[in-house]
């Protein structure tokens, strides 16, 4: 794929199902493009519009995949990881990287405070009914959904294969996408 992620899909199929048909379907599956868009890698993606927005801009309309990915990220952040998973940490990491590379020094206390100002998913409001995201606390809040979008792509591929070829067709599979792995059977 264009984002550089390596992916592999291996299937074990019944005699009645053509393995080439399964492979063709996976190769043509557009979830990778949707995941890249959700991760902010696609030009003018809804996530890029959110990241560029200011608090004063109000709600930003996002596509359904991005909205679902942000909702999942918020759940993982608050429930599954007890706050350790934070897709808003990208601004702080970018600030550190920029100072280290450009100025060849560690960031000072003011630079660190500025970078951390936008960190925290509590600064992102999700309105699933309206299909929008909104910055509620700081203009510097940004989301990087790449880590969770790849895993979601793997789940989407497995679900799509089960839907299309289930009912005894696929007896086992392994889907690997950029390091995220799921097996069945």
N, C-alpha and C positions, 0 to 999 in steps of 0.2 A: 504493500500500500504506500501511498504518497507520504505518509507520516513517518515512514521508516520502520514501523513495527513489523516484526516477523510473525507470521501466523501459520499454523498447520492444523488441519482437520483430518483425523483418521476415523474411518467408520468400519464397523463389522456389520454386514448386511445379510439378510436372508437370501436364499436362492432366488426368490421371486422379485427382488428389488435390484435394480441395476446400480452398482456402485458408482459408475461414471455419471449417472443422473444426479446422485447425491453430491458428488464432487462439483459438478457443473453448477448446481444450485448454490453451493457454498461460495464458489468463486464469484458468482454474480450477485451475491447477497450485499445489499447496500448498507448494512448496519455499520460497517467500518467507516464509511463516509459520515454517517450520522453521528457516530461516536467521536470522530475527529472534530466535527462541528460542535458537539457538546463540550469537547475538551478545549475549544477555543482556537483550534488550528486552522479552521477554514476561514477564508476571507469574508469579512462582514458577518460573521456568525452572530447569533443573538447573544451569546456569552461575551463576545468581544464588545458588543454594544453596551452590555451591562457593565463590563470592566471599565469602559471609557466614560461612563455616565457619572454625574455628580448626584449627591443627595437631592439637590434642588430639582433635578430632572424628573423625579417621581418614578412611577412604575415603568419598567421596560418590558415590552412584550417579548416573550421567548417561545421557541418551538417546544412541542410536547416532549421530545426526547431530552432537551436541556432541562425542562421543568422537572421531569421524572428523575433525572440524574441529580439535580440539586436536592430534591426531596429525599432521595436515598442518601446523599452525602450528609444531610442534616441528621437523619436517623442514625447513620454510622457514627457520626460525631457525638451525638448525645447519648445514645443507648449502647451501641456495640463497643465503642472505643473509650468511653468515659472521657471524651474531649481530646484524646490524643490525636485522632485523625482530624486535621483542620485544613480544608482546601483554600482557606483565606491566607495561609502562611506564605503564599507565593510572593506577595509584595515585600515582605520582610526579607525573604531569601534573595529576591532580585536586588534589593537595596544593598545588602551585604556584598553580593557578587559585583555590582556596579562599582562600589567603593574599592573593593579589593583589587579589581582588574584595572580600573581607570586611575585611581589615586595611589594604588599600591600600598594601602594602609588599612588598618581596621577602622570601621565606622566609629565616630564619636557618639557620646550619649544622646545628643540632639538628633543625629541621623537615625540611631536605633529607635528612639521614641517616635519619630515621624514614621518610620517603617512599620512599627508595631501598632500604630494608631488604627489602621484599617483591618487588623487581624481579629478574627472571631466571627463565627457564623451567626451570632446574635445580631450582627450588623446587616444581615440579609433577610428581608421579609419575602415570603413566598405566598402568592395568591393563586392557588391552583384553579379556582373558578374562573378568574380573569386571565389566567395564563401569563402572569407577570412576576418579575423579581424587582425588588426595590432596595436601594441602599438606605439604611435608616440611621446610621451613626456617623459615617466618615466617608469622604470622597475617595480616600485611598483604598477602600475595600475592593478587593479583586478576588475572583474565583478561578482556580485551576482544577478542572475536573478530570484531568488525564488519567490519574490513578484509578479512579472509580469507573470511568467510562470504558476502559478496556475490559474490566471484569463484567460490566453490563453488556458489552458487545458479545462476550463469550456466552453469557446466559441467553441473550437474544438469539444467537445462532443455534444453540441447543434447543430452545423452545420452538424455533421455526422448523428445524429438522424433525422434531417430534410431531409437530402439527402436520407437516407435509408428508412425512414418510413413516409416521408411527403406525400403530396397529400391527405390530409384528414385523415391520420392514427393517428397522434398525435394531439390532440386538446389543450393540455396544458402540461407543464412540469416545474419542478423545479430542477436545478442542483446546488449542493453545493459541493465545493471541498476545504477543508482546510480553510474555512471562506469566500471564494469567491463564490458569488451567482448569478444565472441568472434564470429568470422566463420567461415563454411564455404562452400566452393564458389566 
